[in-house]
Amino acid sequence: MATETVQIKASGMMCSFCTMSVEKALKRLPGVNSVLVNLVHGVVLVQADTSKTSKKTLADSVNALGYPVSETQQQQLMKDQAFYKMVRWRGLLGLALAAACVLVDPVNLFGLPARVRGVFSLALALFVLIWVGKPVLIRTLAAVRKAVINANVLLSAAAWGSLVVGALSLVDPRWPNFLPVATWLMALHIFSNYFKLGTNLKAAEAVRGLLSLQPPRARVLRGGAEVDVDVKQVSKGETVLVRPGERIPLDGEVGRGLASVDESSFTGESVPVAKEPGNAVIGGTLNLDGALEIVVTKVGEDSFLSQLVRLMSQVSDRKVPLELLADRLMNYYGPVVLVLGGLAFAGWAIATQELVTAATIALATVIMGYPCALGMTTPMLAAIAGGKGITIGLLVKSGEVFHQLSRVDTVVFDKTGTLTYGRPTVTEVVPLGVSEEDLLRWAASVEVKSEHPLGRAIAFFAEAKGIAPREVSEFRSTAGQGVTGNVDGTKLLIGNTRFLSQSGVEIPVEAKQAMDELSAAGKTTVLVAREGNVIGVVALQDTPRPGTTELISDLRDLKREGYSTLLFTGDSEPVARSIAKTIGVDEVRAHLLPADKVSEIEKLQKAGRRVVMVGDGINDGPALLQSDVGIAVGAGTDVAIESAGVILLGDRIRDIAGALVLGKASYRTMQVNVGLAVVANVIGIALAAAGLITPVFAIAFILTSIFAILGNTLRIRAIKLRSEAAPEIEKAALAETEFAVPAMVCDGCAEKITDALKDIPGVREIKSKVAQKHVVVRYEPARVGRDDLKGALDKAGYKAVEA
């Protein structure tokens, strides 16, 4: 048994009736287990035993229904665009001819004899139904051959029925002239298809735009020479060369060179990112200003771009319960409408003995059963909502997620890597018997050799204050406890209480009191001892992400009773509560391992809560899976986090509120659309079968319902999703920002930049990276903002952008 998943790229599918037709036809083939159709991207996924039904047979079956199959994405794009243009001009021509038909008959604008008007209307109707409506006719015949009753079959039954009745009026005046009705039905059907195709094409533009980003060729180092090859021929581990202004062809790691890279197409961040040896780069991003040698780490389907396109194409793959209900209705809808039309005809023919009356009512019944609005609403809405999310860097992996997002009431956040960067910052320095400057100099002299985040933060803090470290010898690090070193013959110990106590250092009362106060505020403390005596305490705290306070505020405002918010962390209770108090989270769960987070979410769900889990997508994977909706933040190059339903590609955490807004709005719109479509069709069919609706009124009714649902769906595009541009960190001791300064070319420039910033109130630290042309500034956000810093640099003649 050779069961495998076959992907078929098809063009021209426009509504749920199209997908239903494909699914029905393929499921009848031997060996086919399941069929999944993505309407927006024209992808048909078939799980089948290819030893019973070949891939070619599967593709031919789709092609036979009137949906042309392509071998490549580019071929499909060309066919989609050609089909869209064809439908557009045929739709416009059909409407123009339908309007002309009305003006000639029944309006009789030109005063022509009845016979001439009738012949003209018949000729016009035949031209519209046969030539203008040729794509519909071809698909109708294909569906009938496959024993599938879809929207094309119902439309053709109504249009050709109207043509027959209208033609009979030319030889028997007892029959009404329905020729204009036939013309209008076909014209409206094709014109509405133009709108549906246009919506699908726009929703798929993001995917196609990404596909166009990858360069077709790459410059590879082989045998000491540069070789220009197709990107498909590049292997993992090879080195590619990228010059300034070129796009990076494949995912990799910088081996040599420095450059600023524009990653906005993937992360949504508008500012360049500095890249140096060891940094990861994404294929398809733009190298702005430096020559890079990149060692390829991912190729083909494993690349970031391929994963991203694959995920984006899944937006409408998984269907919400409402859409599944609509699909089930579609399976029976067409036959039921035709049966009702036949029953109406038989009933009225028996009751009135009037074939003209019976035929008119039967025709009106079939016209009112025209299901265009019902067929297009759910897939089109999922496509538009998914595209809307992509505009702010929210990748929603399936239509089902929108449904889940609309129901949640509790938002759980991981701390490190999600609400905070996991990057400690020095907040207080408490000297004991020495000056603050001396305390920092002694500490930094040893910590400059440390690889621990706390040690690096202390060294950076001292350097930013202009305190130069001294030479250290006999440096030694004890994992999880502290470091020791000898500076100018003086022995120094820096670490936690246990480390110093085990080394024979007595902790004075003043140090203990300072540590207790700082620890109670959720800060991590480090002791500094010189020659066996404690000379000070340094306090550090994790740095919150920009926008976290605003996010929590948004969550309270989004729902009348507010979303409940919780913080999950493996940190201690005081540290967790300090962060929670700073940003406004309601509840805290501390000392949690990954398995504990899963258990806590299970408890919340058993209590009746619907939970969103927001994590970094790494050690939070189990919790993301357990939650009703998982949101992965800062996914970086590992975008294919299967445990998350939503991926936040950029760093704007406030956009999580946008995901909730989008979920509620899209599902509410879907409910309204399906309700309107079903009610309109059911009531219309009932009234028509009762003889209360004429065919002309039926056309107007259907036209109104189609455009009402289209208008309601397109409102999703107008939803305002907040996207922070440059938020400040409220209540944090220090904020950090980094500017790219292209004009900084030497140490003299760095000095001028320091002079321009150092006297600004609130600026605490300045560190220039001349080689990268970057400057890092730590500052008090309550006293100075990013725009003020940027303005000072611009005024000094150094144009700067955030990096």
ABEGO torsion letter per residue (X at the ends): XBBBBBBBBBBGBABAAAAAAAAAAAAABBGBABBBBBAAAGBBBBBBBAAABBAAAAAAAAAAAGBBBBABAAAAAAAAAAAAAAAAAAAAAAAAAAAAAAAAOAAGAAGBBAAAAAAAAAAAAAAAAAAAAAAAAAAAAAAAAAGBBBAAAAAAAAAAAAAAAAAAAAABAABBBAAAAAAAAAAAAAAAAAAAAAAAAAAAAAAAAAAAABBABBBBBBGGBBBBBBAAABBBGBBBBBBBGBBBABBBBBABEBBBBBAAAAAGBABBBBBBBGBBBBBGBBBAABBBBBBBABBEAABAAAAAAAAAAAAAABBBAAAAAAAAAAAAAAAAAAAAAAAAAAAAAAAAGBAAAAAAAAAAAAAAABAAAAAAAAAAAAAAAAAAAAAAGBBBABAAAAAAAAABABBBBBABGAABAGBBBBABBBBBGBBAAAAAAAAAAAAAABABAAAAAAAAAAAAAGBBBBBBBGBBBBBGAEBBBBBGGBBBBBEBAAAAAAAGBBBBAAAAAAAAAAAAAGBBBBBBBBGGBBAEBBBBBBBBBBGAAAAAAAAAAABAAEBBBBBBBABBAAAAAAAAAAAGBABBBBGBBAAAAAAAAAAAAAAGBBBBBBBAGBAAAAAAAABABBBBBGAEABABBAABABBBABABAAAAAAAAAAAAAAAAAAAAAAAAAAAAAAAAAAAAAAGABBAAAAAAAAAAAAAAAAAAAAAAAABBBBBBABBBBBGBABBBBBBBBAABABAAAAAAAAAAAAABBGBABBBBBAAAGBBBBBBBAAABBAAAAAAAAAAAGBBBBBX
